[in-house]
């Protein structure tokens, strides 16, 4: 039931337009965009078109938005369909929702002099005001679907509130079924972070996989599809970082035997994924392992070049995790 995760991804990052009957899902993940291409073909029986644009809050990356238009596609993501899917296929629905609007639930415990990582489980976020939630009734509808899906699995979620309003539902790691929710369908870099927190993956591989999917592979597509804006915003990145990035981009292209001329003047953006075939979380981890073999002084590279590319609200967690790992406090995570 792989194609069912489409509906969870849609409830998290999707758009349904009643005027032009557009159905689309936005993502900045290179891997997820490839997955979405396959899911659109599976659900709608046609390849989607791909719109790309600069993300204003982070102009160094772009957003990919696969889409189809037509009334028959519009009806396939109606509220009735989404409600039914969330109850009949709770694991697949929640898996899609985790990879779109979910997160791992973890923090660094600083109550003692020896910091440690505490892994609580996973969260499904729901916040009003997002483009997918046009009105308050959408907020409550999605919230109800999440509760119904979790309840179908026999789990009582923890409710997370901010200013008295529900903003997330959390599932504790004591419920082993969350492994199925996250690991059965690896859609993007969250898969690798979950595996690290579950002690199944080394932190350097997890961090490099996140960097590739969240940043570097996105930047390759950016460079090819919107080169003028790519060059403009590059002025705000340090020359040393850009030299490092260029070296990794060259290694990625070499890994897939892609020449720069192959990506010049392409008329169909999906060709990028045909050349750089990183279309699953497993592909991503394999590429991270291969590239890390050639990275010297990993601690410094991660601290100075890679983690600063991540979201502001997660940098402290990753930096502290890095310090713990390389100080041998997390030796049990090492292979």
Secondary structure, 3 states (H helix, E strand, C coil): CHHHHHHHHHHHHEEECCCCCEEEEEECCHHHHHHHHHHHHHHHCCCCEEEEEECHHHCCCEEEEEEEECHHHHHCCCHHHHHHHHHHCHHHHHHHHHHHHEEEEEEEECCCCCCEEEEEEEEEECCCCCCCCCCHHHHHHHHHHHHHHHHHCCCCCEEEEECCEEEEEEEECCCCHHHHHHHCCCCCCHHHHHHHHCCCCCHHHHHHHHHHHHHHHHHHHHHHHCHHHHHHHHCCCCHHHHHHHHHHHHHHHHHCCCCHHHHCCCCCCCHHHHHCCCCCHHHHHHHHHHHHCCCCCHHHHHHHHHHHHCCHHHHHHHHHHHHHHHCCCCHHHCC
